[in-house]
Amino acid sequence: MHSISGRTADEVWRAAAALAVESALPIQSSRAGDTLEVLHVGLHIEEPSERWVVSRTPPLNPAFALIEVFWIVAGRKDAAFPTFWNPRLSRYCGTSTDFHGAYGYRLRKHFGVDQLDRVYRALCNTPDSRQCVLQLWDPAVDLPNNDGSPVAADIPCNVVVFPKIRDGKLEWMQVVRSNDLFLGMPYNFVQFTSIQEMLSGWLGLVPGGYHQLSDSLHVYTRDVEAVRSSLKAWDAPTNLDSFALDRPTWDIVVPQVIERLSRLTAQGLSHSEFDLCAFRNDLPRAYENAILIAAADAARRRRWHDLAAESIDRCSNPLLVQLWSRWRARCAEKEKQSRPV
């Protein structure tokens, strides 16, 4: 088994990337293409608040990463909401109106129990418990057909989580059956370290380490050169935001975030309505900054470049501003290449 530990998600991701592309491994075929695969990789992020993989080139979309966090904790499975920020999502998750393996729905509704709420209450009363499990995999609907074909386009890659309180901190162990290092892992780090941070806030604790067991860590051969170009560290500011809130405050704040983000996706959104969604500034800083990054990308997609710029100017987290700037430059270059000569 391989073991990688580092202070930040970026440090851990680059080490995992080097392992995946520099090891002399046979090509492993899959339904989505050939991959370089490393089995049984353990990852440890010492400071899960440093959740952003900043060195990945081309850069990730910070707006999509953040809206996925809120889509998950809201317990939703509708495809339209995340697809607004990532129109290519249907290539990987199918074209149905609801995503089969949506993590939030699995956590909060699918099994007939709100797992996040149940774990919170159990850990409040029995902090030393070893029985708290967040289950994402359902064999009744996720196991392959008898002929080995998948039962749906969107089968959960993250399958189970073990949250535990030790030494006054919330430790997090994530088990991933299939882990695409280039497309999936950077976003998964943001999703689940954010949920770890939120649950820590409910419990009045600080996050401990984020641990992950990737059973099949792989890179598609088409992405190998992009991964190689990302192995050098990219200087980035410290993440200033925390999603940790006490439970009553969180229960008030998150529905407001979801409502504002949902309005940003509406057809026929006017400039004045955009302003009301993006610039209200009545929520905790981390949540307002997440909305501003999402708003900047919503404006960019409508070619409202002045509103996109204003959204970023109002963001108080330099790391998110840097992530957005790299993402915007990537989009501008793609737009330039697609223009007719």
PAKOL-612413 format. One record per residue (C-alpha): residue in one letter; x, y, z. Coordinates in steps of 0.02 Angstrom, whole numbers, plus 50000, padded with zeros to 5 digits. Last residue first. Example, Ala and Ser with C-alpha at 12.3 -4.5 7.8 and 13.67 -1.06 7.14 Angstrom:
! residues 2
s506844994750357
a506154977550390
This chain:
! residues 341
v494865167948095
p493345160548179
r493335161648369
s493605145048460
q495405148548508
k494945165148588
e493545157048689
k494735143648750
e495995157048802
a494645166948893
c494075151348986
r495835147549046
a496105165549098
r494475165049196
w495015149149286
r496705156849332
s495855172549396
w494565162249493
l495905152349584
q496835168449625
v495255176949690
l494845161449791
l496565162149871
p496435180849904
n494845178350008
s493915194850028
c492825193349871
r492085210349827
d493265213249679
i492805195849616
s490965200049606
e491345216849526
a492365208349390
a490955196149351
l489725210649349
d490805220049224
h491005204449116
w489165200849095
r489525188048960
r488085177049024
r489315163049067
r490445176049146
a489025182149255
a488685164749323
d490555162649347
a490675178549450
a489105173749545
a489855157049597
i491405166049660
l490325178949750
i489225165349827
a490755156449898
n491405173049967
e489735176350052
y489795159150133
a491575161550196
r491145179050261
p489635174350365
l487985180150285
d487215197550257
n488235203250106
r486785205549984
f487975207349835
a487725191649732
c485885187749740
l485195205349750
d486435211349619
f485935197249501
e484115202349519
s484585220049469
h485565213649319
s484095203049263
l483965184149266
g482975178449113
q483365160249142
a483725156649324
t485435149749374
l485855164249490
r484195161449578
s484785144249632
l486365151449708
r485345163749811
e484145150549874
i485535138249912
v486485151350012
q484915156050107
p484575137650145
v486385136550210
v486305151250331
i484835146850444
d485265128650477
w487105133650493
t486655145950631
p485715132650730
r487135119950702
d488605130550756
l489635136650609
a491235130250528
f491305134850343
s493035142650363
d493835155450248
l495595162750248
n496405149850132
t498255153950132
p498925162449976
a499575152449828
d501235148349748
w501055134449618
a502075118849654
k502785109749503
l501925093349462
s500565101149356
s501345099249183
r501485080549212
v499615079949250
a499215088749087
e500345076348996
v499455061549075
d497685067549038
r497335057148880
t498085042048969
y496715042949098
v497465044549271
h497075032149408
l496935029149594
s495985012949620
d495725009349805
s495925027549856
l495975027850046
q495755045450110
h496215054150272
y495775072050319
g496635076350481
g495785084650628
p494445097650604
v494095109550749
l492685106250870
g491025114150921
l490065099050858
w489095108650725
g490715117250676
s491605100650655
l490155094950545
m490435110250434
e492325107550426
q492125089150380
i490845094350249
s492115106650178
t493485093250183
f492255082350086
q491825093549942
v493485102549918
f494495086349918
n493215078449801
y493465092649677
p495355090149668
m495115071049661
g493905069949516
l494605076649353
f496475073449369
l496645059749499
d495135049649444
n494755039549600
s493785023249597
r493275014249759
v493505029449872
v493535027650061
q493575043650163
m494245044150341
w493905060250437
e494545065350608
l493525077950705
k494635085450840
g494565085651030
d495955072851048
r494965060450941
i493225062650873
k492825050550732
p492055052050557
f492145036050451
v491585039450272
v490945027250139
v490785024849951
n491585039249858
c491525033949675
p489625033749672
i488905026549509
d488295039749387
a488025031949215
a486845018749282
v486724999749305
p488514997449248
s488894982449136
g489674967149218
d488534954349134
n487624951349297
n487264970049311
p488474980249413
l488154984349597
d487445001649626
v485564999949657
a485414986349789
p487254988049834
d486965005649903
w488595015449919
l488595032350004
q488625027450188
l489185039450324
v489765028750470
c489745032450656
q490035016650759
r491745020550834
s491005031950966
d492185041751080
p491145057651071
t489565048851132
n488175061751156
c488725074951031
l489445061250921
a487755052650908
r486835068950872
y488035073950733
v488035056350660
r486135056450652
d486075073750573
l487355069350440
q486515052650407
d484785059850376
v483865043250373
g482755034950243
f484225027450150
h484165039950005
k483815055650107
r485295064750188
l486905056250138
r486335047949977
y485435063849922
g487015073649955
y488145061549864
a487155060949703
g487325043149636
h485865042249514
f485905060349461
d484185067549433
t483515075149270
s484345061149171
t485745065349048
g487155054549112
c488475057349247
y490105058549149
r489635067048987
s488145075249076
l489365085449179
r490005094749027
p488835109449064
n489785113049226
w489105128349316
f487315126149253
t487565107249268
p487675108849458
f485875115149472
a485075105949326
a485545088449383
d484375087149532
k485085075949670
r484925086949824
g485355083650006
a485695101950047
v487435096750104
i487805090249929
w487155105149828
f488095116449948
v489765107849919
e489425106249732
i489195125149725
l490975127149789
a491855115649666
f490865122749520
a491365140449566
p493185135549591
n493355128649413
l494975118849409
p496585125149331
p497355118049172
t498535114049251
r498295108149430
s499415117849548
v498045125549655
v497305109549725
w496225118149856
r495845110650025
e496985120450140
s495595119550271
p496035100950279
e497675104450370
e498585087850388
i497975080650223
h498285061850226
l498175050150077
g498215031150070
v498405023049899
h497785005249870
l498025002049684
v498955012949560
e498215014449387
l498765022249222
t497165022949122
d496405018048955
g494685024748912
a492955027648985
r492415009348988
s494065004849070
s495754997949017
q497254997349135
i498905001349050
p500354992949137
l501275002949271
a503035009949273
s502735023049406
e503025040949351
v501245045749306
a500305039349459
l501635042349591
a501955059949528
a500105063649533
a499955056949711
a501375068349764
r500575082949675
w498895079349757
v499645078449932
e500535095149915
d498985103349840
a497865096349975
t498965104350106
r500085098750249
g500665082550171
s500515063750185
i500625050050054
s500525031350087
h500625017449957
m500005000050000
